[in-house]
Amino acid sequence: MKDIVAGIDIGGTNSEVGLVDNEGNVLDRASMKTRAHGKDFSAYLEDLSRLINDLVKTNAVSLVGIGIGAPNGNINNGSIEHAPNLDWKGIVPFCEKLQVHFPEIPIRLTNDANAAALGEKLFGNGKMIDNFLTITLGTGVGSGFIVNGQLMYGHDGMAGEAGHTVVDPNGRVCGCGRRGCLETYVSASGIVRTAAEQLSIHHFQSKLADIPFSELESKTIADLAAKGDVVAQKVFEITGRTLGMKLADFVAITSPKAIFIAGGVVNAGELLLKPVREHMEANLLSIYKGKVRIEKSGLPGIDSAILGAAALIWSQNK
Amino acid sequence: MKDIVAGIDIGGTNSEVGLVDNEGNVLDRASMKTRAHGKDFSAYLEDLSRLINDLVKTNAVSLVGIGIGAPNGNINNGSIEHAPNLDWKGIVPFCEKLQVHFPEIPIRLTNDANAAALGEKLFGNGKMIDNFLTITLGTGVGSGFIVNGQLMYGHDGMAGEAGHTVVDPNGRVCGCGRRGCLETYVSASGIVRTAAEQLSIHHFQSKLADIPFSELESKTIADLAAKGDVVAQKVFEITGRTLGMKLADFVAITSPKAIFIAGGVVNAGELLLKPVREHMEANLLSIYKGKVRIEKSGLPGIDSAILGAAALIWSQNK
């Protein structure tokens, strides 16, 4: 039987499970609702374990480990700590409790963006690179830094929250309770906020003016920009500038060879990446100019979180 | 004969050489002018080599390596790259040229702040800590990050330029050609600039108003603050706030256990450290609150650069 790792991506809506081999192929996958049992974490774990076991049985593989990517995941103790978008409050000892269902195999958990960076290192565009970072642009903004070939976890296992570095201390209100975090500008919802801001400033004609704020999505803005909507284009230019300027800061600290952008927002492609590159380059300290490339993640969007989670185990076994 | 490493600190004015044993004791030291020979790098190296050899002979020790801390020092190739405050322009292959004079021992070079962090790890307050950072506040602002027990050099050997992360993109002109770098606010000269700014804003009585800008030093401002000068106190409060807010960003990226502050400015003690701590803590993302301590460097100020430079060799031999 083939050795397989179950990679689990825990999101606010769905928990996705995939069977991943040591070359990064996803053999099969399944999904369940993360909130199906409300605050009842034990009931959730029962269902999750059943889902994993069913997948393993159906595919006749040998389960050698479970890797989990979760919001506010702590690699040091395998807990999810105060995740704002999950129903389980406080510190949830995820690995410890799941281990009861799978007593004989390693189980590891980290935050989703750290997992994405590790997935990039094992299976994506970061294979040959010992110093890079991954920025995930989705509902939130996450980051994972590979330093000297290893994921940088920091002292407490919680490093890599670049989404909560500050663009403007008097800026937009963030879900974290502070103001002006990068996440409030360059996440999917940050881009929608920038669209509203631009509508408030300019007189241009724009289809964006006909869509209620609550219904607007970053994908819609990207589509309109592609069709020539001037405000929508300006929104991505501004988003790229904000991200590019902060990336220049991250380069000054970590001096990476590459920066990989992952998450749903990167589907906008060059509409986003071009201004990010230009503004990062323009803001780099001279010693870093021309040295750092910015690319889309090399992991397939649909499976990137699962691959990253599985990489938590496979990176230990290589 | 005792094994000794020569630790060399190359500054814009002086080049200091110290003989350092593997426990961080400085047995003897000597100094020469960095600019004594203008652009003639070979003549400088002749003098430096003579200085080292004389020290070694006088102290009857066995020289087992040479470590060098220098502005814009690159660990990967042992070069000093485009250092704005030195007379040697372009890329200077320092280690390669010095190796001719000392063909049989290892010679390593990195930037002064990276060396300071490594010195802290080997001989200072960072001995038992695998994730911390050192910020040096002097003429400029440097930084060195210890990640997973190792110095973070980045892809090109030039990581750790936190002094050139940006506080305000429209802010003060920086020597690097950009605007608003942290260095322009919290270095010794940044503190002097803040004093001038505060004089321009307030109506308070202050001794600072009687000193020409060109003659003002951060130490004078600290002394006045200690004597109750309200503007001088406000200058350090603002300096602490600016640094504390940026440190909160660095924590979100690297999640260190501790932050050590080194360099001449830290002689201001709690006058600086108290507001730094308060403002960092107030600006931390909740998951990091109460976890990161801020302390003065544990290396003796006068020898910290020499100890850091020597640590480049001793860290390889331990």
HADDOCK unambig.tbl for C-alpha pairs under 7 A between the chains (distance, minus, plus):
assign (segid A and resid 131 and name CA) (segid B and resid 154 and name CA) 5.80 0.50 0.50
assign (segid A and resid 131 and name CA) (segid B and resid 155 and name CA) 5.33 0.50 0.50
assign (segid A and resid 147 and name CA) (segid B and resid 152 and name CA) 6.73 0.50 0.50
assign (segid A and resid 147 and name CA) (segid B and resid 154 and name CA) 6.78 0.50 0.50
assign (segid A and resid 152 and name CA) (segid B and resid 147 and name CA) 6.73 0.50 0.50
assign (segid A and resid 154 and name CA) (segid B and resid 131 and name CA) 5.81 0.50 0.50
assign (segid A and resid 154 and name CA) (segid B and resid 147 and name CA) 6.79 0.50 0.50
assign (segid A and resid 154 and name CA) (segid B and resid 254 and name CA) 5.45 0.50 0.50
assign (segid A and resid 154 and name CA) (segid B and resid 255 and name CA) 4.56 0.50 0.50
assign (segid A and resid 154 and name CA) (segid B and resid 256 and name CA) 5.56 0.50 0.50
assign (segid A and resid 155 and name CA) (segid B and resid 131 and name CA) 5.35 0.50 0.50
assign (segid A and resid 155 and name CA) (segid B and resid 255 and name CA) 5.80 0.50 0.50
assign (segid A and resid 155 and name CA) (segid B and resid 256 and name CA) 5.16 0.50 0.50
assign (segid A and resid 155 and name CA) (segid B and resid 257 and name CA) 5.31 0.50 0.50
assign (segid A and resid 156 and name CA) (segid B and resid 255 and name CA) 6.77 0.50 0.50
assign (segid A and resid 158 and name CA) (segid B and resid 255 and name CA) 6.36 0.50 0.50
assign (segid A and resid 159 and name CA) (segid B and resid 252 and name CA) 6.26 0.50 0.50
assign (segid A and resid 159 and name CA) (segid B and resid 253 and name CA) 5.51 0.50 0.50
assign (segid A and resid 159 and name CA) (segid B and resid 254 and name CA) 4.92 0.50 0.50
assign (segid A and resid 159 and name CA) (segid B and resid 255 and name CA) 4.67 0.50 0.50
assign (segid A and resid 160 and name CA) (segid B and resid 252 and name CA) 6.17 0.50 0.50
assign (segid A and resid 160 and name CA) (segid B and resid 253 and name CA) 4.55 0.50 0.50
assign (segid A and resid 160 and name CA) (segid B and resid 254 and name CA) 6.30 0.50 0.50
assign (segid A and resid 161 and name CA) (segid B and resid 252 and name CA) 4.94 0.50 0.50
assign (segid A and resid 161 and name CA) (segid B and resid 253 and name CA) 5.51 0.50 0.50
assign (segid A and resid 162 and name CA) (segid B and resid 252 and name CA) 6.09 0.50 0.50
assign (segid A and resid 162 and name CA) (segid B and resid 253 and name CA) 5.55 0.50 0.50
assign (segid A and resid 164 and name CA) (segid B and resid 252 and name CA) 6.73 0.50 0.50
assign (segid A and resid 165 and name CA) (segid B and resid 249 and name CA) 4.81 0.50 0.50
assign (segid A and resid 165 and name CA) (segid B and resid 252 and name CA) 6.48 0.50 0.50
assign (segid A and resid 166 and name CA) (segid B and resid 249 and name CA) 6.79 0.50 0.50
assign (segid A and resid 249 and name CA) (segid B and resid 165 and name CA) 4.81 0.50 0.50
assign (segid A and resid 249 and name CA) (segid B and resid 166 and name CA) 6.77 0.50 0.50
assign (segid A and resid 252 and name CA) (segid B and resid 159 and name CA) 6.25 0.50 0.50
assign (segid A and resid 252 and name CA) (segid B and resid 160 and name CA) 6.17 0.50 0.50
assign (segid A and resid 252 and name CA) (segid B and resid 161 and name CA) 4.94 0.50 0.50
assign (segid A and resid 252 and name CA) (segid B and resid 162 and name CA) 6.10 0.50 0.50
assign (segid A and resid 252 and name CA) (segid B and resid 164 and name CA) 6.74 0.50 0.50
assign (segid A and resid 252 and name CA) (segid B and resid 165 and name CA) 6.48 0.50 0.50
assign (segid A and resid 253 and name CA) (segid B and resid 159 and name CA) 5.50 0.50 0.50
assign (segid A and resid 253 and name CA) (segid B and resid 160 and name CA) 4.56 0.50 0.50
assign (segid A and resid 253 and name CA) (segid B and resid 161 and name CA) 5.51 0.50 0.50
assign (segid A and resid 253 and name CA) (segid B and resid 162 and name CA) 5.56 0.50 0.50
assign (segid A and resid 254 and name CA) (segid B and resid 154 and name CA) 5.45 0.50 0.50
assign (segid A and resid 254 and name CA) (segid B and resid 159 and name CA) 4.92 0.50 0.50
assign (segid A and resid 254 and name CA) (segid B and resid 160 and name CA) 6.30 0.50 0.50
assign (segid A and resid 255 and name CA) (segid B and resid 154 and name CA) 4.57 0.50 0.50
assign (segid A and resid 255 and name CA) (segid B and resid 155 and name CA) 5.82 0.50 0.50
assign (segid A and resid 255 and name CA) (segid B and resid 156 and name CA) 6.78 0.50 0.50
assign (segid A and resid 255 and name CA) (segid B and resid 158 and name CA) 6.34 0.50 0.50
assign (segid A and resid 255 and name CA) (segid B and resid 159 and name CA) 4.65 0.50 0.50
assign (segid A and resid 256 and name CA) (segid B and resid 154 and name CA) 5.55 0.50 0.50
assign (segid A and resid 256 and name CA) (segid B and resid 155 and name CA) 5.17 0.50 0.50
assign (segid A and resid 257 and name CA) (segid B and resid 155 and name CA) 5.31 0.50 0.50
